Amino acid sequence: MTVEDWDNINQFSEKVGWKLIFGLNVLLRNHDNRWDYTNAMELIEYTIKRGYHVDWELGNEPNSFRKTTGRELDASILAEDFKTLRGILQSRVELKNCLLAGPDITSSGLDKYYGFGIHPDKYLDAFLRAAPDVTNATTWHQYYIDGKTAVLENFTDPNILDMLIREIEKVKNIVNRYKPGSSIWLGETGSAYGGGAPNLSDAYVAGFMWLDKLGVAAANGLDIVIRQQFYNGHYALLDKHLNPNPDYWLSVIYKRLVGSKVLSAKVTNFDLYSNEVTDNNGCVRVYAHCTAGTDYPLGSVTMYALSLCKESTTKIVLSDDLSKLAVDEYLLTPHGDEALTTKRVDLNGKILKMPSDSTLPDFIPRHLQPGDDILIPPLTFGFFVLVDAGVKIC
């Protein structure tokens, strides 16, 4: 990386309103196997000189170094390296507010893929045992499937989506053993590892994994989810020509409508004909947050839902006083005959596209009056703003 590269990264991040977190190279080692931070200090000093605000990581997926680099770095040694970096940050007044996150272990659900490394759970446990207070956030990576072998049906399989719940539970149990209640981030995540699945991770169908992941992560108390990735690879938000892939539109609408305060959404499944309670086997998933931004009154609630049902349309019936509210619907459906593998998305029946290279379209909701049916077609997802819900914490 050149000085010009570093300037461009920081200036781009500032212009688009991103917070930059940068991973330093932990494989630069001294003769005694300690981290050689000479190069890192050059970068940090230049960063201070230019007035850039950067948060930091150290290394990437260290438990898999044996597989990816032919080297191995014990978790207790990495912990000492993190203490060294923390000491550097604390030694300069300009850096004291910088976050340090790590250790960025691999997904605990992919034991077979990382069979030539150290099991991520064991590595995380050993790292936190040696350095429980050195990081501001514990980071780990998660993917559902292998991009080389993925098939269409994987992306809407409830059992595969539920893997994330079990992985979060594992990570939280380890973290709470050493630093209870501390911040946990998904430091890198997407649908399929290895660059994503061609014509799947960049298609409409990938939205089921992405939207469910955002909902599950929030409901389970994860503070940050970092998407892999913005550009390059089959799982990118932008294609190689800088055109938005379907997950880009999903992400933009999520950021505009979904606030950081998470609410409890309880779903009871009824058969429309018998009115009896039934088990939907994870077919319909619903999450709720306070509504973000200023476009809606305080107290409004954003509900987002996805239907993994292959044939039947889902009718959402709001309970109690919520049924008396007007609802703004943002239903995202595949555009054209390619169905789930399309790269184009409709919002309430109208295709989403950039009016120009620098302008986003208007995201116009469909206004539902109190009592109107909220319907989700098979294998689709959307957002529903309960206007004037009057939820006090919102």
GIFENPE-V494349 format. One record per backbone hydrogen bond with DSSP energy under -0.5 kcal/mol. NH is the residue of the N-H (numbers start at 1). CO is the residue of the C=O. E is the energy in kcal/mol with one decimal. If there is no record, write none. Layout:
NH|CO|E + NH|CO|E
//
This chain:
6|2|-2.1 + 7|3|-2.5 + 8|4|-2.6 + 9|5|-2.6 + 10|6|-2.1 + 11|7|-2.8 + 12|8|-2.6 + 13|9|-2.3 + 14|10|-2.2 + 15|11|-2.1 + 16|12|-2.0 + 17|13|-0.7 + 17|14|-0.6 + 18|13|-2.6 + 20|18|-0.5 + 20|53|-0.5 + 22|55|-2.6 + 24|22|-0.6 + 24|57|-2.7 + 26|24|-0.8 + 28|25|-0.6 + 29|27|-1.0 + 30|34|-3.4 + 33|30|-2.0 + 36|28|-3.3 + 37|35|-0.9 + 41|37|-2.5 + 42|38|-1.5 + 43|39|-1.8 + 44|40|-2.8 + 45|41|-2.9 + 46|42|-1.9 + 47|43|-2.4 + 48|44|-2.4 + 49|45|-2.3 + 50|46|-2.1 + 51|47|-0.7 + 51|48|-0.9 + 52|47|-1.9 + 54|52|-0.7 + 55|20|-2.6 + 56|99|-2.8 + 57|22|-2.6 + 58|101|-0.5 + 59|24|-2.6 + 61|104|-1.6 + 62|103|-0.7 + 64|61|-1.8 + 65|62|-1.4 + 67|64|-0.8 + 68|64|-2.6 + 69|65|-3.1 + 70|65|-1.2 + 71|65|-1.1 + 78|74|-2.4 + 79|75|-2.1 + 80|76|-1.3 + 81|77|-1.9 + 82|78|-2.4 + 83|79|-2.0 + 84|80|-1.9 + 85|81|-2.2 + 86|82|-2.8 + 87|83|-2.2 + 88|84|-1.9 + 89|85|-2.3 + 90|86|-2.4 + 91|87|-1.2 + 92|88|-0.5 + 92|89|-0.8 + 95|92|-1.6 + 96|92|-0.8 + 96|93|-0.6 + 98|95|-2.0 + 101|56|-2.5 + 102|137|-1.9 + 104|139|-0.8 + 105|139|-1.2 + 110|107|-1.3 + 114|110|-1.8 + 115|112|-1.4 + 117|114|-2.0 + 118|63|-3.1 + 123|119|-2.4 + 124|120|-2.8 + 125|121|-2.3 + 126|122|-2.3 + 127|123|-2.4 + 128|124|-2.6 + 129|125|-2.0 + 130|126|-1.6 + 131|127|-2.0 + 134|131|-0.8 + 136|100|-3.3 + 137|100|-1.0 + 138|183|-2.4 + 139|102|-1.0 + 139|137|-0.5 + 140|185|-1.3 + 141|105|-2.1 + 142|188|-2.0 + 144|191|-1.8 + 145|191|-1.3 + 147|145|-0.5 + 147|193|-2.2 + 149|146|-1.1 + 150|146|-1.3 + 154|151|-1.5 + 155|151|-0.6 + 155|152|-1.4 + 156|153|-1.1 + 157|154|-1.2 + 158|156|-0.7 + 160|157|-0.5 + 161|157|-2.3 + 162|158|-2.1 + 163|160|-1.3 + 164|161|-1.2 + 166|162|-1.3 + 167|163|-2.2 + 168|164|-2.8 + 169|165|-1.9 + 170|166|-1.9 + 171|167|-2.5 + 172|168|-2.9 + 173|169|-2.1 + 174|170|-1.8 + 175|171|-2.8 + 176|172|-2.9 + 177|173|-0.7 + 177|174|-0.7 + 178|174|-0.8 + 178|175|-1.2 + 179|175|-3.5 + 182|179|-1.8 + 183|136|-0.5 + 185|138|-2.8 + 186|224|-2.8 + 187|140|-1.6 + 187|185|-1.1 + 188|140|-0.9 + 189|226|-1.2 + 190|142|-1.3 + 193|145|-2.3 + 196|192|-0.5 + 198|196|-0.5 + 200|197|-2.0 + 201|197|-2.6 + 202|197|-0.5 + 203|200|-1.7 + 204|342|-2.3 + 205|340|-2.3 + 206|200|-0.6 + 206|203|-1.3 + 207|204|-2.2 + 208|205|-1.4 + 209|205|-0.5 + 210|206|-2.0 + 211|207|-2.9 + 212|208|-1.8 + 213|209|-2.1 + 214|210|-2.1 + 215|211|-2.1 + 216|212|-3.0 + 217|213|-2.7 + 218|214|-2.0 + 219|215|-2.5 + 220|216|-1.6 + 221|218|-1.6 + 222|217|-2.6 + 223|184|-2.0 + 224|184|-0.7 + 226|186|-2.8 + 227|225|-0.6 + 228|189|-3.4 + 229|227|-0.6 + 232|238|-0.7 + 234|195|-1.9 + 235|195|-0.9 + 236|233|-1.3 + 237|229|-1.5 + 238|230|-1.8 + 239|243|-2.9 + 242|239|-2.3 + 245|237|-3.2 + 246|202|-0.5 + 248|245|-1.8 + 249|245|-1.1 + 250|246|-2.0 + 251|247|-2.2 + 252|248|-2.5 + 253|249|-2.3 + 254|250|-2.2 + 255|251|-2.6 + 256|252|-1.8 + 257|253|-1.9 + 258|254|-2.9 + 259|257|-0.6 + 259|290|-2.6 + 262|260|-0.6 + 263|288|-2.6 + 265|263|-0.5 + 266|264|-0.6 + 267|265|-0.5 + 268|266|-0.5 + 270|268|-0.5 + 271|276|-2.5 + 272|270|-0.5 + 275|271|-2.7 + 278|269|-2.9 + 280|278|-0.6 + 283|280|-1.6 + 285|306|-2.3 + 287|304|-2.6 + 288|263|-0.6 + 289|302|-2.4 + 290|261|-2.3 + 291|300|-2.0 + 292|257|-1.6 + 299|394|-1.3 + 300|297|-1.6 + 301|386|-1.6 + 302|289|-2.7 + 303|301|-0.6 + 303|384|-3.2 + 304|287|-2.5 + 305|382|-2.3 + 306|285|-2.2 + 307|380|-2.8 + 308|283|-4.2 + 308|306|-0.6 + 309|283|-0.5 + 314|376|-2.8 + 316|314|-0.6 + 316|374|-3.0 + 317|315|-0.6 + 318|316|-0.6 + 322|319|-1.6 + 323|320|-1.3 + 324|321|-1.7 + 325|322|-1.7 + 327|368|-2.3 + 328|385|-2.3 + 329|327|-0.6 + 329|366|-2.9 + 330|383|-3.1 + 332|330|-0.6 + 332|381|-2.2 + 333|331|-0.6 + 333|346|-2.1 + 335|344|-2.0 + 339|336|-0.8 + 341|338|-1.8 + 342|339|-1.8 + 346|333|-3.2 + 347|350|-3.2 + 348|331|-2.9 + 348|346|-0.6 + 350|347|-1.5 + 352|345|-2.9 + 355|359|-0.6 + 356|359|-0.9 + 359|356|-1.0 + 364|362|-1.0 + 365|363|-0.6 + 366|329|-2.5 + 367|365|-0.6 + 368|327|-3.5 + 368|366|-0.6 + 371|323|-0.6 + 372|369|-2.7 + 374|316|-0.7 + 375|373|-0.7 + 376|314|-3.0 + 377|375|-0.5 + 379|309|-1.0 + 380|307|-0.5 + 380|377|-0.7 + 381|332|-1.4 + 382|305|-2.3 + 383|330|-2.2 + 384|303|-3.3 + 385|328|-2.7 + 386|301|-3.7 + 386|384|-0.6 + 387|326|-1.4 + 387|385|-1.2 + 389|386|-1.0 + 391|299|-2.0 + 392|390|-0.6 + 394|391|-1.7
//
